[in-house]
């Protein structure tokens, strides 16, 4: 891919908040997840893990837990059929940054393969709860994992929103 195409891809990715009731192909999900595993991490320690959820019951359970954090009952995942939960091992000093970089790779890779995505917060609160800790145990994750974010994934049911204008003082040049 030429640099112009890569840069254009980065500039055109948007948060999608409406999804078709259609599961993405496993190959596309695998490509997005693989891109997440190549995010930079502090000293290459790879503190994050990605839990790829395509099971509808588990997805709905996670949606309910996330909504409870907000005190609401609406689906905070906007109907997206896939949830990529990013957690990171707190024993590493860069875990929060590492997990955030994984989230960025997931979001950009989703756009690159034609899928919509959005970062949904409250993973920290969900996985700090007794119900969240029980899910981690079900998934075989033991230790001090913190929820970094939920990357929702699917086929967009809307046109991508236009970008907001970039603020004038976004970049400060020091020559």
RAQUI-V621453 format. One line per field, one symbol per residue. ss: DSSP state (h for helix, s for strand, l for the rest). burial: # if it has 16 or more other ideal C-beta (glycine too) atoms within 10 Angstrom, else .. A space follows every 50 residues. Layout:
ss = ???
burial = ???
//
This chain:
ss = llhhhhhhhhhhllslllsllllllhhhhhhhhhhhhllllhhhlllsss sssllhhhhhhhhhhhhhhhlllllllllllsssssssslllllhhhhhh hhhhhhhhhhhhlllsssssllhhhhhhlhhhhhhhhhllllllssssss sssslslllllllllllllllllll
burial = ............##.##.#....#...##.###.##..#.#....##### ###.....#..##.#####.....####.##########..#.####### #############.######.###.##....#..##....#...###### #######..................
//
